[in-house]
Amino acid sequence: MACATSMAEGYNPLCGDKIKLFLDYENGVVKDISFQGSGCAISTASASLMTEMLKGKTKEQAEALLWKFHDLVTQEQPSKSPAELGKLAVFSGVREYPARVKCATLAWHTLKAALNGAAEAVSTEEKV
């Protein structure tokens, strides 16, 4: 994305997933978001649905969605109904496969870095 105001990179060393996330953040709103990446189907699908869900959201709404998604894929009893997350609900079964949770959350780790202007690449081996 040529007009990106923020960019972040993420890497999942366990699966080999890599992502570059481009964010056009204007007046406190995600105007546009895109990614380039390579990785497994879970990682790619999560990044794709994330970008679809975040357009037009404020930073606060984006961060809230990040935590709801993280809760969905990591908690035995998520605090929100999967249906509340729309298309992202398809990832609810990922929590049964701990190594795949990192695939699903890579784009979200990277989003947090982009929203906060982090200069270093993020890794799924670090906490969200």
N, CA, C and O atoms as a Tinker XYZ file with bonds, in Angstrom:
   512  protein
     1  N      0.848000   -1.163000    0.000000    73     2
     2  CA     0.000000    0.000000    0.000000    64     1     3
     3  C      0.900000    1.235000    0.000000    63     2     4     5
     4  O      1.672000    1.443000    0.936000    81     3
     5  N      0.804000    2.024000   -1.015000    73     3     6
     6  CA     1.665000    3.193000   -1.167000    64     5     7
     7  C      1.356000    4.288000   -0.143000    63     6     8     9
     8  O      2.252000    5.037000    0.247000    81     7
     9  N      0.113000    4.386000    0.290000    73     7    10
    10  CA    -0.281000    5.478000    1.186000    64     9    11
    11  C     -0.302000    5.072000    2.657000    63    10    12    13
    12  O     -0.923000    5.758000    3.469000    81    11
    13  N      0.350000    3.990000    3.013000    73    11    14
    14  CA     0.343000    3.519000    4.400000    64    13    15
    15  C      0.977000    4.542000    5.331000    63    14    16    17
    16  O      2.038000    5.095000    5.039000    81    15
    17  N      0.316000    4.785000    6.447000    73    15    18
    18  CA     0.864000    5.676000    7.466000    64    17    19
    19  C      1.629000    4.882000    8.527000    63    18    20    21
    20  O      2.383000    5.449000    9.318000    81    19
    21  N      1.427000    3.578000    8.531000    73    19    22
    22  CA     2.103000    2.706000    9.475000    64    21    23
    23  C      2.296000    1.336000    8.837000    63    22    24    25
    24  O      1.468000    0.878000    8.049000    81    23
    25  N      3.395000    0.695000    9.189000    73    23    26
    26  CA     3.672000   -0.642000    8.670000    64    25    27
    27  C      4.330000   -1.439000    9.784000    63    26    28    29
    28  O      5.114000   -0.905000   10.568000    81    27
    29  N      4.007000   -2.711000    9.843000    73    27    30
    30  CA     4.637000   -3.586000   10.828000    64    29    31
    31  C      4.855000   -4.953000   10.194000    63    30    32    33
    32  O      4.144000   -5.351000    9.271000    81    31
    33  N      5.848000   -5.658000   10.709000    73    31    34
    34  CA     6.148000   -7.004000   10.239000    64    33    35
    35  C      5.991000   -7.991000   11.382000    63    34    36    37
    36  O      6.271000   -7.681000   12.540000    81    35
    37  N      5.534000   -9.191000   11.031000    73    35    38
    38  CA     5.381000  -10.236000   12.026000    64    37    39
    39  C      5.878000  -11.566000   11.501000    63    38    40    41
    40  O      5.915000  -11.809000   10.295000    81    39
    41  N      6.261000  -12.422000   12.437000    73    39    42
    42  CA     6.833000  -13.714000   12.078000    64    41    43
    43  C      6.423000  -14.756000   13.108000    63    42    44    45
    44  O      6.465000  -14.504000   14.313000    81    43
    45  N      6.031000  -15.916000   12.631000    73    43    46
    46  CA     5.713000  -17.058000   13.488000    64    45    47
    47  C      6.790000  -18.111000   13.256000    63    46    48    49
    48  O      6.706000  -18.866000   12.287000    81    47
    49  N      7.799000  -18.180000   14.120000    73    47    50
    50  CA     8.898000  -19.112000   13.893000    64    49    51
    51  C      8.502000  -20.581000   13.956000    63    50    52    53
    52  O      9.201000  -21.423000   13.392000    81    51
    53  N      7.410000  -20.908000   14.619000    73    51    54
    54  CA     7.001000  -22.309000   14.714000    64    53    55
    55  C      6.446000  -22.846000   13.400000    63    54    56    57
    56  O      6.625000  -24.023000   13.086000    81    55
    57  N      5.779000  -21.997000   12.636000    73    55    58
    58  CA     5.137000  -22.438000   11.400000    64    57    59
    59  C      5.798000  -21.839000   10.152000    63    58    60    61
    60  O      5.633000  -22.347000    9.043000    81    59
    61  N      6.547000  -20.750000   10.354000    73    59    62
    62  CA     7.196000  -20.088000    9.224000    64    61    63
    63  C      6.347000  -18.998000    8.588000    63    62    64    65
    64  O      6.729000  -18.448000    7.555000    81    63
    65  N      5.200000  -18.675000    9.185000    73    63    66
    66  CA     4.338000  -17.611000    8.656000    64    65    67
    67  C      5.042000  -16.264000    8.776000    63    66    68    69
    68  O      5.701000  -15.981000    9.776000    81    67
    69  N      4.892000  -15.438000    7.741000    73    67    70
    70  CA     5.447000  -14.084000    7.737000    64    69    71
    71  C      4.384000  -13.140000    7.199000    63    70    72    73
    72  O      3.610000  -13.497000    6.311000    81    71
    73  N      4.357000  -11.927000    7.749000    73    71    74
    74  CA     3.383000  -10.936000    7.299000    64    73    75
    75  C      3.974000   -9.539000    7.381000    63    74    76    77
    76  O      4.730000   -9.219000    8.298000    81    75
    77  N      3.618000   -8.717000    6.410000    73    75    78
    78  CA     3.851000   -7.279000    6.444000    64    77    79
    79  C      2.462000   -6.662000    6.393000    63    78    80    81
    80  O      1.690000   -6.916000    5.468000    81    79
    81  N      2.156000   -5.853000    7.390000    73    79    82
    82  CA     0.840000   -5.244000    7.499000    64    81    83
    83  C      0.970000   -3.756000    7.225000    63    82    84    85
    84  O      1.817000   -3.079000    7.809000    81    83
    85  N      0.131000   -3.254000    6.339000    73    83    86
    86  CA     0.140000   -1.851000    5.961000    64    85    87
    87  C     -1.161000   -1.222000    6.436000    63    86    88    89
    88  O     -2.245000   -1.748000    6.187000    81    87
    89  N     -1.042000   -0.099000    7.115000    73    87    90
    90  CA    -2.188000    0.540000    7.733000    64    89    91
    91  C     -2.232000    2.002000    7.324000    63    90    92    93
    92  O     -1.250000    2.723000    7.497000    81    91
    93  N     -3.357000    2.446000    6.786000    73    91    94
    94  CA    -3.584000    3.854000    6.502000    64    93    95
    95  C     -4.538000    4.335000    7.578000    63    94    96    97
    96  O     -5.747000    4.116000    7.509000    81    95
    97  N     -3.975000    4.983000    8.554000    73    95    98
    98  CA    -4.689000    5.414000    9.753000    64    97    99
    99  C     -4.824000    6.929000    9.682000    63    98   100   101
   100  O     -3.825000    7.647000    9.722000    81    99
   101  N     -6.054000    7.415000    9.576000    73    99   102
   102  CA    -6.281000    8.842000    9.383000    64   101   103
   103  C     -7.379000    9.343000   10.311000    63   102   104   105
   104  O     -8.458000    8.755000   10.380000    81   103
   105  N     -7.105000   10.415000   11.014000    73   103   106
   106  CA    -8.071000   11.016000   11.942000    64   105   107
   107  C     -8.624000    9.998000   12.936000    63   106   108   109
   108  O     -9.810000   10.014000   13.265000    81   107
   109  N     -7.747000    9.115000   13.408000    73   107   110
   110  CA    -8.156000    8.143000   14.405000    64   109   111
   111  C     -8.943000    6.962000   13.880000    63   110   112   113
   112  O     -9.502000    6.194000   14.663000    81   111
   113  N     -8.997000    6.803000   12.547000    73   111   114
   114  CA    -9.782000    5.722000   11.938000    64   113   115
   115  C     -8.927000    4.946000   10.950000    63   114   116   117
   116  O     -8.111000    5.527000   10.235000    81   115
   117  N     -9.115000    3.632000   10.910000    73   115   118
   118  CA    -8.436000    2.789000    9.925000    64   117   119
   119  C     -9.127000    3.026000    8.583000    63   118   120   121
   120  O    -10.204000    2.495000    8.314000    81   119
   121  N     -8.482000    3.829000    7.760000    73   119   122
   122  CA    -9.042000    4.145000    6.445000    64   121   123
   123  C     -8.869000    2.963000    5.489000    63   122   124   125
   124  O     -9.771000    2.621000    4.725000    81   123
   125  N     -7.686000    2.352000    5.554000    73   123   126
   126  CA    -7.418000    1.189000    4.708000    64   125   127
   127  C     -6.382000    0.318000    5.415000    63   126   128   129
   128  O     -5.595000    0.797000    6.232000    81   127
   129  N     -6.401000   -0.949000    5.086000    73   127   130
   130  CA    -5.461000   -1.903000    5.683000    64   129   131
   131  C     -5.245000   -3.030000    4.681000    63   130   132   133
   132  O     -6.191000   -3.497000    4.047000    81   131
   133  N     -4.003000   -3.460000    4.546000    73   131   134
   134  CA    -3.702000   -4.569000    3.647000    64   133   135
   135  C     -2.483000   -5.310000    4.193000    63   134   136   137
   136  O     -1.814000   -4.849000    5.118000    81   135
   137  N     -2.220000   -6.453000    3.602000    73   135   138
   138  CA    -1.056000   -7.224000    4.041000    64   137   139
   139  C     -0.447000   -7.954000    2.870000    63   138   140   141
   140  O     -1.100000   -8.212000    1.858000    81   139
   141  N      0.823000   -8.280000    3.032000    73   139   142
   142  CA     1.535000   -9.195000    2.151000    64   141   143
   143  C      2.089000  -10.257000    3.072000    63   142   144   145
   144  O      2.635000   -9.946000    4.130000    81   143
   145  N      1.954000  -11.481000    2.685000    73   143   146
   146  CA     2.466000  -12.508000    3.565000    64   145   147
   147  C      2.544000  -13.860000    2.908000    63   146   148   149
   148  O      2.052000  -14.091000    1.804000    81   147
   149  N      3.180000  -14.729000    3.633000    73   147   150
   150  CA     3.238000  -16.120000    3.218000    64   149   151
   151  C      3.081000  -16.960000    4.463000    63   150   152   153
   152  O      3.578000  -16.613000    5.534000    81   151
   153  N      2.395000  -18.051000    4.313000    73   151   154
   154  CA     2.206000  -18.906000    5.462000    64   153   155
   155  C      1.097000  -19.901000    5.240000    63   154   156   157
   156  O      0.607000  -20.088000    4.126000    81   155
   157  N      0.714000  -20.531000    6.323000    73   155   158
   158  CA    -0.320000  -21.553000    6.252000    64   157   159
   159  C     -1.693000  -20.924000    6.013000    63   158   160   161
   160  O     -1.857000  -19.706000    6.088000    81   159
   161  N     -2.653000  -21.764000    5.729000    73   159   162
   162  CA    -4.004000  -21.301000    5.424000    64   161   163
   163  C     -4.636000  -20.566000    6.605000    63   162   164   165
   164  O     -5.363000  -19.593000    6.406000    81   163
   165  N     -4.371000  -21.017000    7.824000    73   163   166
   166  CA    -4.959000  -20.371000    9.001000    64   165   167
   167  C     -4.427000  -18.950000    9.137000    63   166   168   169
   168  O     -5.198000  -18.021000    9.376000    81   167
   169  N     -3.139000  -18.777000    8.990000    73   167   170
   170  CA    -2.523000  -17.458000    9.097000    64   169   171
   171  C     -3.047000  -16.511000    8.022000    63   170   172   173
   172  O     -3.416000  -15.374000    8.316000    81   171
   173  N     -3.080000  -16.973000    6.805000    73   171   174
   174  CA    -3.534000  -16.149000    5.686000    64   173   175
   175  C     -5.010000  -15.797000    5.816000    63   174   176   177
   176  O     -5.398000  -14.652000    5.585000    81   175
   177  N     -5.828000  -16.768000    6.181000    73   175   178
   178  CA    -7.267000  -16.513000    6.334000    64   177   179
   179  C     -7.523000  -15.531000    7.475000    63   178   180   181
   180  O     -8.370000  -14.647000    7.350000    81   179
   181  N     -6.813000  -15.675000    8.564000    73   179   182
   182  CA    -6.986000  -14.769000    9.696000    64   181   183
   183  C     -6.621000  -13.340000    9.294000    63   182   184   185
   184  O     -7.352000  -12.401000    9.610000    81   183
   185  N     -5.508000  -13.172000    8.608000    73   183   186
   186  CA    -5.086000  -11.834000    8.159000    64   185   187
   187  C     -6.106000  -11.239000    7.193000    63   186   188   189
   188  O     -6.427000  -10.053000    7.271000    81   187
   189  N     -6.601000  -12.051000    6.302000    73   187   190
   190  CA    -7.573000  -11.571000    5.317000    64   189   191
   191  C     -8.863000  -11.107000    5.984000    63   190   192   193
   192  O     -9.364000  -10.021000    5.690000    81   191
   193  N     -9.397000  -11.926000    6.876000    73   191   194
   194  CA   -10.632000  -11.548000    7.565000    64   193   195
   195  C    -10.398000  -10.361000    8.495000    63   194   196   197
   196  O    -11.277000   -9.513000    8.650000    81   195
   197  N     -9.232000  -10.293000    9.108000    73   195   198
   198  CA    -8.917000   -9.159000    9.973000    64   197   199
   199  C     -8.968000   -7.857000    9.184000    63   198   200   201
   200  O     -9.574000   -6.883000    9.630000    81   199
   201  N     -8.332000   -7.835000    8.009000    73   199   202
   202  CA    -8.316000   -6.598000    7.223000    64   201   203
   203  C     -9.736000   -6.211000    6.798000    63   202   204   205
   204  O    -10.077000   -5.028000    6.768000    81   203
   205  N    -10.544000   -7.188000    6.478000    73   203   206
   206  CA   -11.934000   -6.931000    6.097000    64   205   207
   207  C    -12.721000   -6.326000    7.256000    63   206   208   209
   208  O    -13.521000   -5.412000    7.058000    81   207
   209  N    -12.492000   -6.837000    8.465000    73   207   210
   210  CA   -13.256000   -6.407000    9.641000    64   209   211
   211  C    -12.826000   -5.036000   10.175000    63   210   212   213
   212  O    -13.622000   -4.360000   10.827000    81   211
   213  N    -11.594000   -4.618000    9.914000    73   211   214
   214  CA   -11.065000   -3.415000   10.555000    64   213   215
   215  C    -11.267000   -2.113000    9.798000    63   214   216   217
   216  O    -11.151000   -1.041000   10.391000    81   215
   217  N    -11.563000   -2.173000    8.522000    73   215   218
   218  CA   -11.738000   -0.932000    7.763000    64   217   219
   219  C    -12.875000   -0.107000    8.360000    63   218   220   221
   220  O    -13.986000   -0.594000    8.570000    81   219
   221  N    -12.555000    1.163000    8.625000    73   219   222
   222  CA   -13.539000    2.074000    9.191000    64   221   223
   223  C    -13.603000    2.076000   10.708000    63   222   224   225
   224  O    -14.390000    2.824000   11.288000    81   223
   225  N    -12.792000    1.256000   11.362000    73   223   226
   226  CA   -12.796000    1.170000   12.824000    64   225   227
   227  C    -11.809000    2.176000   13.418000    63   226   228   229
   228  O    -10.798000    2.507000   12.799000    81   227
   229  N    -12.111000    2.654000   14.612000    73   227   230
   230  CA   -11.174000    3.491000   15.351000    64   229   231
   231  C    -10.095000    2.599000   15.948000    63   230   232   233
   232  O    -10.210000    1.374000   15.933000    81   231
   233  N     -9.041000    3.228000   16.475000    73   231   234
   234  CA    -7.977000    2.464000   17.127000    64   233   235
   235  C     -8.561000    1.678000   18.303000    63   234   236   237
   236  O     -8.215000    0.514000   18.506000    81   235
   237  N     -9.430000    2.302000   19.063000    73   235   238
   238  CA   -10.032000    1.635000   20.217000    64   237   239
   239  C    -10.883000    0.438000   19.787000    63   238   240   241
   240  O    -10.835000   -0.616000   20.421000    81   239
   241  N    -11.655000    0.595000   18.717000    73   239   242
   242  CA   -12.477000   -0.509000   18.216000    64   241   243
   243  C    -11.593000   -1.634000   17.681000    63   242   244   245
   244  O    -11.895000   -2.811000   17.881000    81   243
   245  N    -10.505000   -1.275000   17.003000    73   243   246
   246  CA    -9.579000   -2.280000   16.468000    64   245   247
   247  C     -8.932000   -3.062000   17.608000    63   246   248   249
   248  O     -8.824000   -4.287000   17.543000    81   247
   249  N     -8.503000   -2.351000   18.656000    73   247   250
   250  CA    -7.889000   -3.032000   19.791000    64   249   251
   251  C     -8.901000   -3.908000   20.526000    63   250   252   253
   252  O     -8.556000   -4.994000   20.991000    81   251
   253  N    -10.138000   -3.450000   20.633000    73   251   254
   254  CA   -11.179000   -4.257000   21.279000    64   253   255
   255  C    -11.423000   -5.542000   20.490000    63   254   256   257
   256  O    -11.585000   -6.613000   21.075000    81   255
   257  N    -11.448000   -5.432000   19.160000    73   255   258
   258  CA   -11.643000   -6.607000   18.314000    64   257   259
   259  C    -10.457000   -7.559000   18.455000    63   258   260   261
   260  O    -10.635000   -8.777000   18.494000    81   259
   261  N     -9.261000   -7.008000   18.531000    73   259   262
   262  CA    -8.060000   -7.821000   18.742000    64   261   263
   263  C     -8.224000   -8.670000   19.992000    63   262   264   265
   264  O     -7.977000   -9.876000   19.952000    81   263
   265  N     -8.637000   -8.063000   21.106000    73   263   266
   266  CA    -8.755000   -8.805000   22.363000    64   265   267
   267  C     -9.903000   -9.812000   22.329000    63   266   268   269
   268  O     -9.796000  -10.893000   22.909000    81   267
   269  N    -10.987000   -9.470000   21.662000    73   267   270
   270  CA   -12.101000  -10.422000   21.525000    64   269   271
   271  C    -11.651000  -11.637000   20.717000    63   270   272   273
   272  O    -11.974000  -12.775000   21.057000    81   271
   273  N    -10.898000  -11.378000   19.639000    73   271   274
   274  CA   -10.403000  -12.483000   18.809000    64   273   275
   275  C     -9.422000  -13.338000   19.607000    63   274   276   277
   276  O     -9.504000  -14.566000   19.587000    81   275
   277  N     -8.498000  -12.688000   20.306000    73   275   278
   278  CA    -7.516000  -13.414000   21.105000    64   277   279
   279  C     -8.221000  -14.297000   22.138000    63   278   280   281
   280  O     -7.842000  -15.449000   22.345000    81   279
   281  N     -9.237000  -13.749000   22.774000    73   279   282
   282  CA   -10.040000  -14.496000   23.745000    64   281   283
   283  C    -10.715000  -15.703000   23.076000    63   282   284   285
   284  O    -10.743000  -16.799000   23.635000    81   283
   285  N    -11.248000  -15.486000   21.891000    73   283   286
   286  CA   -11.929000  -16.552000   21.151000    64   285   287
   287  C    -11.014000  -17.744000   20.894000    63   286   288   289
   288  O    -11.428000  -18.893000   21.050000    81   287
   289  N     -9.767000  -17.471000   20.498000    73   287   290
   290  CA    -8.873000  -18.557000   20.097000    64   289   291
   291  C     -8.008000  -19.102000   21.232000    63   290   292   293
   292  O     -7.290000  -20.084000   21.045000    81   291
   293  N     -8.072000  -18.471000   22.407000    73   291   294
   294  CA    -7.221000  -18.947000   23.496000    64   293   295
   295  C     -7.976000  -19.432000   24.731000    63   294   296   297
   296  O     -7.421000  -20.197000   25.519000    81   295
   297  N     -9.204000  -19.014000   24.918000    73   295   298
   298  CA    -9.930000  -19.334000   26.150000    64   297   299
   299  C    -10.922000  -20.478000   25.951000    63   298   300   301
   300  O    -11.633000  -20.542000   24.948000    81   299
   301  N    -10.949000  -21.364000   26.921000    73   299   302
   302  CA   -11.899000  -22.484000   26.908000    64   301   303
   303  C    -13.331000  -21.959000   26.870000    63   302   304   305
   304  O    -14.174000  -22.485000   26.144000    81   303
   305  N    -13.598000  -20.922000   27.656000    73   303   306
   306  CA   -14.912000  -20.285000   27.707000    64   305   307
   307  C    -14.735000  -18.811000   27.344000    63   306   308   309
   308  O    -14.576000  -17.977000   28.235000    81   307
   309  N    -14.761000  -18.475000   26.047000    73   307   310
   310  CA   -14.587000  -17.073000   25.651000    64   309   311
   311  C    -15.646000  -16.182000   26.297000    63   310   312   313
   312  O    -16.782000  -16.599000   26.518000    81   311
   313  N    -15.246000  -14.946000   26.594000    73   311   314
   314  CA   -16.166000  -14.017000   27.247000    64   313   315
   315  C    -17.261000  -13.533000   26.299000    63   314   316   317
   316  O    -18.306000  -13.070000   26.756000    81   315
   317  N    -17.045000  -13.630000   25.017000    73   315   318
   318  CA   -18.032000  -13.223000   24.022000    64   317   319
   319  C    -18.463000  -14.441000   23.220000    63   318   320   321
   320  O    -17.695000  -15.383000   23.026000    81   319
   321  N    -19.683000  -14.400000   22.767000    73   319   322
   322  CA   -20.177000  -15.458000   21.899000    64   321   323
   323  C    -19.445000  -15.379000   20.566000    63   322   324   325
   324  O    -19.259000  -14.280000   20.043000    81   323
   325  N    -19.022000  -16.508000   19.999000    73   323   326
   326  CA   -18.363000  -16.470000   18.688000    64   325   327
   327  C    -19.199000  -15.746000   17.631000    63   326   328   329
   328  O    -18.648000  -15.126000   16.722000    81   327
   329  N    -20.516000  -15.822000   17.746000    73   327   330
   330  CA   -21.390000  -15.170000   16.772000    64   329   331
   331  C    -21.199000  -13.652000   16.769000    63   330   332   333
   332  O    -21.419000  -13.005000   15.745000    81   331
   333  N    -20.793000  -13.080000   17.903000    73   331   334
   334  CA   -20.563000  -11.638000   18.003000    64   333   335
   335  C    -19.382000  -11.181000   17.161000    63   334   336   337
   336  O    -19.227000   -9.988000   16.898000    81   335
   337  N    -18.546000  -12.127000   16.739000    73   335   338
   338  CA   -17.365000  -11.785000   15.954000    64   337   339
   339  C    -17.571000  -11.978000   14.455000    63   338   340   341
   340  O    -16.622000  -11.877000   13.678000    81   339
   341  N    -18.796000  -12.253000   14.052000    73   339   342
   342  CA   -19.077000  -12.402000   12.626000    64   341   343
   343  C    -18.269000  -13.525000   12.000000    63   342   344   345
   344  O    -18.204000  -14.631000   12.536000    81   343
   345  N    -17.657000  -13.233000   10.866000    73   343   346
   346  CA   -16.894000  -14.243000   10.132000    64   345   347
   347  C    -15.703000  -14.792000   10.923000    63   346   348   349
   348  O    -15.245000  -15.906000   10.670000    81   347
   349  N    -15.211000  -14.013000   11.869000    73   347   350
   350  CA   -14.070000  -14.466000   12.671000    64   349   351
   351  C    -14.417000  -15.670000   13.540000    63   350   352   353
   352  O    -13.520000  -16.349000   14.040000    81   351
   353  N    -15.695000  -15.940000   13.722000    73   351   354
   354  CA   -16.134000  -17.076000   14.536000    64   353   355
   355  C    -15.614000  -18.408000   14.002000    63   354   356   357
   356  O    -15.534000  -19.380000   14.753000    81   355
   357  N    -15.260000  -18.470000   12.723000    73   355   358
   358  CA   -14.756000  -19.722000   12.157000    64   357   359
   359  C    -13.469000  -20.185000   12.829000    63   358   360   361
   360  O    -13.086000  -21.349000   12.705000    81   359
   361  N    -12.801000  -19.279000   13.539000    73   359   362
   362  CA   -11.547000  -19.624000   14.204000    64   361   363
   363  C    -11.750000  -20.162000   15.616000    63   362   364   365
   364  O    -10.769000  -20.437000   16.307000    81   363
   365  N    -12.975000  -20.319000   16.058000    73   363   366
   366  CA   -13.231000  -20.733000   17.445000    64   365   367
   367  C    -12.629000  -22.100000   17.774000    63   366   368   369
   368  O    -12.257000  -22.335000   18.924000    81   367
   369  N    -12.523000  -22.991000   16.817000    73   367   370
   370  CA   -11.962000  -24.318000   17.066000    64   369   371
   371  C    -10.449000  -24.355000   17.116000    63   370   372   373
   372  O     -9.868000  -25.375000   17.487000    81   371
   373  N     -9.799000  -23.260000   16.748000    73   371   374
   374  CA    -8.333000  -23.217000   16.715000    64   373   375
   375  C     -7.739000  -23.435000   18.101000    63   374   376   377
   376  O     -6.638000  -23.975000   18.216000    81   375
   377  N     -8.439000  -23.031000   19.148000    73   375   378
   378  CA    -7.892000  -23.168000   20.509000    64   377   379
   379  C     -7.594000  -24.621000   20.870000    63   378   380   381
   380  O     -6.823000  -24.887000   21.792000    81   379
   381  N     -8.200000  -25.556000   20.148000    73   379   382
   382  CA    -7.945000  -26.986000   20.398000    64   381   383
   383  C     -6.571000  -27.407000   19.896000    63   382   384   385
   384  O     -6.111000  -28.503000   20.214000    81   383
   385  N     -5.908000  -26.558000   19.119000    73   383   386
   386  CA    -4.607000  -26.853000   18.522000    64   385   387
   387  C     -3.639000  -25.718000   18.871000    63   386   388   389
   388  O     -3.465000  -24.797000   18.072000    81   387
   389  N     -3.010000  -25.767000   20.042000    73   387   390
   390  CA    -2.186000  -24.647000   20.526000    64   389   391
   391  C     -1.156000  -24.119000   19.531000    63   390   392   393
   392  O     -0.931000  -22.910000   19.482000    81   391
   393  N     -0.535000  -24.968000   18.752000    73   391   394
   394  CA     0.445000  -24.476000   17.778000    64   393   395
   395  C     -0.228000  -23.632000   16.702000    63   394   396   397
   396  O      0.394000  -22.727000   16.147000    81   395
   397  N     -1.479000  -23.917000   16.407000    73   395   398
   398  CA    -2.210000  -23.176000   15.380000    64   397   399
   399  C     -2.767000  -21.849000   15.889000    63   398   400   401
   400  O     -3.104000  -20.968000   15.097000    81   399
   401  N     -2.863000  -21.708000   17.207000    73   399   402
   402  CA    -3.301000  -20.427000   17.773000    64   401   403
   403  C     -2.327000  -19.337000   17.330000    63   402   404   405
   404  O     -2.739000  -18.219000   17.018000    81   403
   405  N     -1.060000  -19.661000   17.303000    73   403   406
   406  CA    -0.052000  -18.686000   16.885000    64   405   407
   407  C     -0.199000  -18.324000   15.409000    63   406   408   409
   408  O      0.079000  -17.191000   15.017000    81   407
   409  N     -0.628000  -19.264000   14.606000    73   407   410
   410  CA    -0.894000  -18.977000   13.194000    64   409   411
   411  C     -2.050000  -17.987000   13.072000    63   410   412   413
   412  O     -1.984000  -17.024000   12.308000    81   411
   413  N     -3.104000  -18.240000   13.836000    73   411   414
   414  CA    -4.304000  -17.407000   13.769000    64   413   415
   415  C     -4.076000  -16.014000   14.332000    63   414   416   417
   416  O     -4.708000  -15.058000   13.883000    81   415
   417  N     -3.181000  -15.881000   15.311000    73   415   418
   418  CA    -2.994000  -14.587000   15.959000    64   417   419
   419  C     -1.847000  -13.752000   15.393000    63   418   420   421
   420  O     -1.670000  -12.607000   15.806000    81   419
   421  N     -1.077000  -14.286000   14.473000    73   419   422
   422  CA     0.058000  -13.548000   13.936000    64   421   423
   423  C     -0.341000  -12.180000   13.389000    63   422   424   425
   424  O      0.274000  -11.173000   13.741000    81   423
   425  N     -1.349000  -12.129000   12.546000    73   423   426
   426  CA    -1.770000  -10.853000   11.959000    64   425   427
   427  C     -2.202000   -9.877000   13.045000    63   426   428   429
   428  O     -1.979000   -8.672000   12.925000    81   427
   429  N     -2.818000  -10.391000   14.103000    73   427   430
   430  CA    -3.314000   -9.554000   15.190000    64   429   431
   431  C     -2.159000   -9.010000   16.030000    63   430   432   433
   432  O     -2.202000   -7.856000   16.457000    81   431
   433  N     -1.127000   -9.823000   16.274000    73   431   434
   434  CA     0.089000   -9.338000   16.938000    64   433   435
   435  C      0.668000   -8.180000   16.120000    63   434   436   437
   436  O      1.072000   -7.150000   16.659000    81   435
   437  N      0.692000   -8.385000   14.815000    73   435   438
   438  CA     1.278000   -7.404000   13.909000    64   437   439
   439  C      0.423000   -6.140000   13.856000    63   438   440   441
   440  O      0.964000   -5.038000   13.766000    81   439
   441  N     -0.890000   -6.279000   13.910000    73   439   442
   442  CA    -1.788000   -5.131000   13.959000    64   441   443
   443  C     -1.477000   -4.272000   15.179000    63   442   444   445
   444  O     -1.382000   -3.049000   15.072000    81   443
   445  N     -1.321000   -4.898000   16.322000    73   443   446
   446  CA    -1.036000   -4.151000   17.543000    64   445   447
   447  C      0.242000   -3.336000   17.369000    63   446   448   449
   448  O      0.303000   -2.172000   17.766000    81   447
   449  N      1.260000   -3.952000   16.773000    73   447   450
   450  CA     2.521000   -3.249000   16.528000    64   449   451
   451  C      2.312000   -2.067000   15.590000    63   450   452   453
   452  O      2.866000   -0.992000   15.822000    81   451
   453  N      1.526000   -2.246000   14.539000    73   451   454
   454  CA     1.266000   -1.167000   13.575000    64   453   455
   455  C      0.493000   -0.027000   14.231000    63   454   456   457
   456  O      0.803000    1.142000   14.002000    81   455
   457  N     -0.504000   -0.355000   15.039000    73   455   458
   458  CA    -1.292000    0.677000   15.718000    64   457   459
   459  C     -0.449000    1.478000   16.699000    63   458   460   461
   460  O     -0.704000    2.660000   16.929000    81   459
   461  N      0.555000    0.826000   17.275000    73   459   462
   462  CA     1.401000    1.485000   18.275000    64   461   463
   463  C      2.712000    2.016000   17.705000    63   462   464   465
   464  O      3.546000    2.537000   18.446000    81   463
   465  N      2.900000    1.884000   16.382000    73   463   466
   466  CA     4.093000    2.422000   15.740000    64   465   467
   467  C      5.381000    1.704000   16.098000    63   466   468   469
   468  O      6.451000    2.312000   16.092000    81   467
   469  N      5.293000    0.414000   16.410000    73   467   470
   470  CA     6.486000   -0.352000   16.768000    64   469   471
   471  C      7.429000   -0.476000   15.580000    63   470   472   473
   472  O      6.994000   -0.727000   14.456000    81   471
   473  N      8.704000   -0.300000   15.829000    73   471   474
   474  CA     9.698000   -0.347000   14.762000    64   473   475
   475  C     10.227000   -1.755000   14.519000    63   474   476   477
   476  O     10.621000   -2.083000   13.399000    81   475
   477  N     10.240000   -2.589000   15.557000    73   475   478
   478  CA    10.790000   -3.928000   15.425000    64   477   479
   479  C      9.732000   -4.927000   14.985000    63   478   480   481
   480  O      8.551000   -4.778000   15.298000    81   479
   481  N     10.167000   -5.941000   14.259000    73   479   482
   482  CA     9.252000   -7.016000   13.858000    64   481   483
   483  C      8.758000   -7.736000   15.102000    63   482   484   485
   484  O      9.493000   -7.888000   16.077000    81   483
   485  N      7.501000   -8.179000   15.058000    73   483   486
   486  CA     6.940000   -8.915000   16.184000    64   485   487
   487  C      6.992000  -10.398000   15.900000    63   486   488   489
   488  O      7.068000  -10.830000   14.750000    81   487
   489  N      6.949000  -11.164000   16.964000    73   487   490
   490  CA     6.979000  -12.606000   16.863000    64   489   491
   491  C      5.856000  -13.193000   17.698000    63   490   492   493
   492  O      5.484000  -12.629000   18.727000    81   491
   493  N      5.323000  -14.301000   17.268000    73   491   494
   494  CA     4.276000  -14.971000   18.050000    64   493   495
   495  C      4.840000  -15.574000   19.319000    63   494   496   497
   496  O      4.080000  -16.066000   20.154000    81   495
   497  N      6.133000  -15.549000   19.485000    73   495   498
   498  CA     6.753000  -16.065000   20.700000    64   497   499
   499  C      6.743000  -15.018000   21.808000    63   498   500   501
   500  O      7.183000  -15.286000   22.926000    81   499
   501  N      6.241000  -13.823000   21.497000    73   499   502
   502  CA     6.103000  -12.765000   22.496000    64   501   503
   503  C      4.625000  -12.667000   22.849000    63   502   504   505
   504  O      3.772000  -13.079000   22.062000    81   503
   505  N      4.314000  -12.130000   24.013000    73   503   506
   506  CA     2.916000  -11.955000   24.416000    64   505   507
   507  C      2.282000  -10.829000   23.642000    63   506   508   509
   508  O      2.951000   -9.868000   23.262000    81   507
   509  N      0.965000  -10.949000   23.401000    73   507   510
   510  CA     0.210000   -9.911000   22.704000    64   509   511
   511  C      0.093000   -8.693000   23.594000    63   510   512
   512  O     -0.509000   -7.695000   23.198000    81   511
